[in-house]
Amino acid sequence: MPDKAPDRQQRPEHHQALTPEALAMVDTIARTGSFAAAARELGKVPSALTYSVRQLEESLDALLFDRSSRQAQLTDAGRELLHEGRRLLQEMQAVASRVRRVANGWETQLAISVEDILSQTTVFELVEAFCQDNHEAGTRLRLRTDVLAGTWEALVSGQVELAIGVSGEHRNPGGIELQELGEMPFVFCVAPHHALAAVEGVLDDAQLVHQRAVAVADTAQRLAPLTVNLLPGQDVLTVPSMRAKLEALVRGLGCGYLPEPMARPQIEAGRLVAKPRARPNPVARLHYAWRAERSALGLGRALQWWLKQLESPATRRSLIERHVHR
């Protein structure tokens, strides 16, 4: 009878051959240095291990081990498989761990938006405490800083699960819960060498409109960005953060409002001067908010941990008042 061509359907496809067991087998042979030692570790007879390696080589159409040496020497193809195989095994283990954590109520990731005027020191102390208390949970934290409407937008658009420092004036589309964080008072400041520093009495709009204001840009992309405490026609220097605004004010690049706890050390040190205005100093009423849609398991355990911390009056007060200047 004529020779029959090999039945290619009986040969495993490449992706079918690369099982976790096959990758672990190659890793064991490379690590122990011989088929015999690997067979002992894997609880197999050497002939069965050799057969399994040959099947893998046939399915990949590549020689993985150099048989000319007494030791199990990897070929270039074998080294590539070992390198990528170890990476794949680690990823498989990580996925399995994440699945177990999700089944136990832990989120794979928790994204948090923090309003720029709040204490970064306190935020990172909370992050440190979360990592210490929940080091086995494996939840990945993703922090971002937003300004004005941008903090609310990050939450309602689903970019974050928790927003700290939002205004309570935004329209709630549903599915979001808010709790009070506290009130942040603001103070109008200029540098001692700024022209307004020498002006006596209360500053009115007619005096301020000719002076450059320093403003922090709203980070909202879809919602209408907010503009606060600016006068029509006034020159404006826009900066990306409240800390950049503080730097600009100290340098005399303009005038503007700062959170009072942030400005206080600079005023006491003589680097800024607080000036009274005809308008009352603004007070921001801040909240923390979270997406309240519940799965069958309820709120994730990482989000529950953060909400528990924010229930503490001391934590809320620290977020508003504790601005550390290094």
C-alpha positions as CSV (number, residue, x, y, z in Angstrom):
1,M,0.0,0.0,0.0
2,P,1.3,3.5,-0.7
3,D,2.6,5.4,2.3
4,K,0.0,7.6,3.8
5,A,0.7,11.2,4.7
6,P,0.7,12.0,8.4
7,D,-2.8,12.9,9.7
8,R,-2.2,16.5,10.5
9,Q,-5.5,16.6,12.4
10,Q,-4.0,14.3,15.0
11,R,-1.1,16.7,15.7
12,P,-2.1,19.2,18.4
13,E,-2.3,22.8,17.3
14,H,0.4,25.1,18.6
15,H,-1.9,26.8,21.2
16,Q,-3.2,23.4,22.3
17,A,0.3,22.1,23.0
18,L,1.2,25.0,25.2
19,T,-0.5,23.9,28.3
20,P,0.6,24.9,31.9
21,E,1.8,21.3,32.4
22,A,3.9,21.4,29.3
23,L,5.4,24.8,30.2
24,A,6.1,23.6,33.7
25,M,7.8,20.4,32.3
26,V,10.2,22.5,30.2
27,D,10.9,24.7,33.2
28,T,11.7,21.7,35.4
29,I,14.0,20.1,32.9
30,A,15.9,23.4,32.4
31,R,16.2,24.0,36.1
32,T,17.3,20.4,37.1
33,G,19.7,20.1,34.1
34,S,18.6,16.6,33.0
35,F,15.6,14.5,31.9
36,A,16.3,12.0,34.7
37,A,16.3,14.6,37.5
38,A,13.3,16.3,36.1
39,A,11.4,12.9,35.8
40,R,12.2,12.2,39.5
41,E,10.9,15.7,40.5
42,L,7.7,15.3,38.4
43,G,7.1,11.7,39.5
44,K,7.4,10.3,36.0
45,V,9.6,7.7,34.4
46,P,12.3,9.2,32.1
47,S,10.9,7.5,29.0
48,A,7.5,9.1,29.6
49,L,9.0,12.5,30.1
50,T,11.1,12.1,26.9
51,Y,8.0,11.1,25.0
52,S,6.1,14.2,26.3
53,V,9.0,16.5,25.2
54,R,9.0,14.9,21.7
55,Q,5.3,15.4,21.4
56,L,5.7,19.1,22.3
57,E,8.6,19.6,19.9
58,E,6.5,18.0,17.1
59,S,3.5,20.1,17.8
60,L,5.7,23.3,17.8
61,D,7.8,22.0,14.8
62,A,10.9,23.1,16.8
63,L,13.7,21.4,18.6
64,L,13.7,22.5,22.2
65,F,16.7,20.5,23.7
66,D,20.1,19.6,22.2
67,R,20.4,15.8,22.4
68,S,24.1,15.8,21.6
69,S,25.0,16.8,25.1
70,R,24.7,14.6,28.2
71,Q,23.0,17.5,29.9
72,A,19.6,18.9,28.9
73,Q,20.8,21.9,27.0
74,L,18.1,24.2,25.6
75,T,18.3,25.3,22.0
76,D,17.5,29.0,21.1
77,A,13.9,28.0,20.5
78,G,13.9,26.2,23.9
79,R,15.3,29.3,25.7
80,E,12.6,31.5,24.1
81,L,9.9,29.0,25.2
82,L,11.3,28.9,28.7
83,H,11.4,32.7,29.0
84,E,7.9,33.2,27.7
85,G,6.5,30.1,29.4
86,R,7.7,31.4,32.8
87,R,6.0,34.7,32.1
88,L,2.8,33.0,31.1
89,L,2.8,30.7,34.2
90,Q,3.2,33.8,36.4
91,E,0.3,35.5,34.6
92,M,-1.9,32.5,35.0
93,Q,-1.2,32.3,38.7
94,A,-1.9,36.0,39.0
95,V,-5.2,35.7,37.2
96,A,-6.2,32.8,39.4
97,S,-5.3,34.8,42.5
98,R,-7.4,37.8,41.2
99,V,-10.4,35.5,40.5
100,R,-10.2,34.2,44.1
101,R,-10.0,37.7,45.5
102,V,-13.0,38.9,43.4
103,A,-14.9,35.8,44.6
104,N,-14.1,36.9,48.2
105,G,-15.4,40.4,47.5
106,W,-12.1,42.2,46.8
107,E,-12.0,44.5,43.7
108,T,-9.1,43.9,41.3
109,Q,-8.7,47.7,41.1
110,L,-10.1,50.7,43.0
111,A,-9.8,54.1,41.3
112,I,-10.1,57.2,43.5
113,S,-10.3,60.9,42.5
114,V,-9.1,63.4,45.1
115,E,-9.9,67.1,44.8
116,D,-6.7,69.1,44.5
117,I,-7.4,71.3,47.5
118,L,-7.2,68.4,50.0
119,S,-4.2,67.2,52.0
120,Q,-2.0,65.0,49.9
121,T,-0.2,64.0,53.1
122,T,-3.4,62.6,54.6
123,V,-4.3,60.8,51.3
124,F,-1.0,59.0,51.2
125,E,-1.2,58.1,54.9
126,L,-4.6,56.4,54.0
127,V,-3.0,54.7,51.1
128,E,-0.2,53.4,53.4
129,A,-2.7,52.2,55.9
130,F,-4.8,50.4,53.2
131,C,-1.7,48.6,51.9
132,Q,-0.7,47.5,55.4
133,D,-4.2,46.4,56.4
134,N,-5.0,44.6,53.1
135,H,-1.6,43.5,51.8
136,E,-3.0,40.1,50.8
137,A,-6.1,41.5,49.1
138,G,-4.2,42.4,46.0
139,T,-6.5,45.3,45.0
140,R,-4.7,47.8,42.8
141,L,-5.2,51.4,43.8
142,R,-5.3,54.1,41.1
143,L,-5.2,57.6,42.4
144,R,-5.8,60.8,40.4
145,T,-6.1,64.4,41.3
146,D,-8.9,66.5,39.8
147,V,-10.1,70.1,40.1
148,L,-13.7,71.5,40.6
149,A,-16.1,69.8,38.2
150,G,-13.5,67.3,37.1
151,T,-13.7,65.4,40.4
152,W,-17.5,64.9,39.9
153,E,-17.0,64.1,36.2
154,A,-14.5,61.3,37.0
155,L,-17.1,59.6,39.2
156,V,-20.2,60.0,37.1
157,S,-18.4,58.9,34.0
158,G,-17.2,55.7,35.7
159,Q,-13.5,56.5,35.6
160,V,-13.4,56.2,39.4
161,E,-15.4,54.4,42.1
162,L,-14.8,57.0,44.9
163,A,-14.4,60.8,44.6
164,I,-13.2,62.8,47.7
165,G,-13.8,66.5,47.8
166,V,-16.8,67.0,45.4
167,S,-19.3,69.8,45.6
168,G,-22.8,68.8,46.5
169,E,-24.3,71.2,43.8
170,H,-24.0,68.8,40.9
171,R,-27.0,67.0,39.4
172,N,-27.0,63.4,40.6
173,P,-27.7,61.1,37.7
174,G,-28.6,58.3,40.1
175,G,-26.6,55.5,41.6
176,I,-24.3,57.9,43.5
177,E,-24.3,58.4,47.2
178,L,-22.8,61.5,49.0
179,Q,-21.6,62.2,52.5
180,E,-20.4,65.4,53.9
181,L,-16.6,65.8,54.2
182,G,-16.4,69.3,55.7
183,E,-16.0,73.0,54.8
184,M,-12.9,74.5,53.3
185,P,-12.5,78.3,53.9
186,F,-10.5,80.3,51.4
187,V,-8.4,83.5,51.9
188,F,-7.4,86.1,49.3
189,C,-3.6,86.4,49.1
190,V,-0.8,88.3,47.5
191,A,3.0,88.3,47.9
192,P,4.4,91.1,50.1
193,H,6.0,92.7,47.0
194,H,2.8,92.6,45.0
195,A,1.2,96.0,44.2
196,L,-2.0,95.1,46.2
197,A,-0.1,94.4,49.3
198,A,0.4,98.1,50.0
199,V,-3.2,99.0,49.3
200,E,-5.0,100.1,52.5
201,G,-8.5,98.9,53.4
202,V,-10.8,96.5,51.7
203,L,-10.1,95.6,48.1
204,D,-13.0,96.0,45.7
205,D,-13.6,94.7,42.1
206,A,-12.5,97.9,40.5
207,Q,-9.1,97.5,42.0
208,L,-8.7,93.9,41.3
209,V,-9.9,93.9,37.6
210,H,-6.6,95.5,36.6
211,Q,-4.5,92.9,38.4
212,R,-3.6,89.5,37.1
213,A,-5.4,86.6,38.8
214,V,-3.9,83.1,39.3
215,A,-6.4,80.3,38.7
216,V,-6.3,76.5,38.7
217,A,-7.8,74.9,35.6
218,D,-10.9,72.8,36.0
219,T,-10.0,69.2,34.9
220,A,-13.5,68.5,33.5
221,Q,-13.5,67.4,29.9
222,R,-17.2,66.8,29.2
223,L,-19.0,68.8,31.9
224,A,-19.0,72.5,31.7
225,P,-15.8,73.7,33.4
226,L,-16.3,76.0,36.4
227,T,-14.8,79.4,36.7
228,V,-14.9,80.9,40.2
229,N,-13.8,84.2,41.7
230,L,-12.6,85.8,38.4
231,L,-13.8,89.2,37.0
232,P,-14.8,89.9,33.4
233,G,-11.8,91.2,31.5
234,Q,-9.3,90.3,34.1
235,D,-5.9,89.0,33.0
236,V,-5.5,85.3,34.2
237,L,-2.5,83.0,34.7
238,T,-3.9,79.5,34.6
239,V,-1.9,76.8,36.4
240,P,-2.5,73.0,36.7
241,S,-2.7,72.6,40.5
242,M,-3.3,74.5,43.8
243,R,0.3,73.9,44.8
244,A,1.4,75.6,41.5
245,K,-1.0,78.5,42.3
246,L,0.7,78.9,45.7
247,E,4.1,79.0,44.0
248,A,2.8,81.6,41.6
249,L,1.3,83.8,44.3
250,V,4.5,83.6,46.4
251,R,6.5,84.8,43.4
252,G,4.1,87.8,42.9
253,L,2.8,86.6,39.6
254,G,-0.7,87.5,40.5
255,C,-3.4,87.4,43.1
256,G,-6.0,85.0,44.2
257,Y,-7.7,82.7,46.7
258,L,-6.0,79.8,48.5
259,P,-7.4,77.3,50.9
260,E,-6.9,78.9,54.3
261,P,-5.1,75.9,55.8
262,M,-2.7,75.9,52.9
263,A,-2.1,79.6,53.0
264,R,-1.8,79.9,56.8
265,P,1.9,78.7,57.1
266,Q,2.9,81.0,54.2
267,I,1.1,84.0,55.8
268,E,2.7,83.3,59.2
269,A,6.2,83.1,57.5
270,G,5.7,86.4,55.8
271,R,5.8,84.9,52.2
272,L,2.1,85.9,51.6
273,V,-0.2,88.6,52.8
274,A,-3.9,88.0,53.4
275,K,-6.0,90.9,52.1
276,P,-9.7,91.6,52.9
277,R,-12.1,91.9,50.0
278,A,-15.5,93.6,49.7
279,R,-17.0,90.2,48.9
280,P,-17.1,87.6,51.7
281,N,-14.3,85.0,51.5
282,P,-15.7,81.8,49.8
283,V,-16.2,78.6,51.7
284,A,-16.3,75.3,49.8
285,R,-18.7,72.7,51.2
286,L,-17.1,69.4,50.3
287,H,-18.4,65.8,50.1
288,Y,-17.2,62.4,49.3
289,A,-19.2,60.3,46.9
290,W,-19.1,56.8,45.5
291,R,-20.9,54.7,43.0
292,A,-23.6,52.8,44.9
293,E,-24.6,50.2,42.3
294,R,-24.4,47.0,44.1
295,S,-23.4,43.6,42.7
296,A,-24.8,40.4,44.2
297,L,-21.9,40.6,46.7
298,G,-22.6,44.2,47.7
299,L,-19.9,47.0,47.7
300,G,-16.4,45.8,47.2
301,R,-14.3,45.3,50.3
302,A,-11.7,47.8,49.3
303,L,-14.3,50.6,48.8
304,Q,-15.8,49.6,52.1
305,W,-12.4,50.1,53.8
306,W,-12.1,53.6,52.4
307,L,-15.7,54.6,53.3
308,K,-15.0,53.4,56.8
309,Q,-12.0,55.6,57.1
310,L,-13.9,58.6,55.8
311,E,-16.6,58.1,58.5
312,S,-14.0,59.3,61.0
313,P,-14.2,63.0,61.9
314,A,-10.5,63.1,62.5
315,T,-9.8,61.8,59.0
316,R,-12.2,64.3,57.4
317,R,-10.7,67.1,59.4
318,S,-7.1,66.1,58.4
319,L,-8.0,66.0,54.7
320,I,-9.1,69.6,54.9
321,E,-6.7,71.1,57.4
322,R,-3.4,69.2,57.2
323,H,-1.3,70.7,54.5
324,V,2.4,69.9,55.2
325,H,5.0,72.1,53.4
326,R,8.4,70.5,53.0
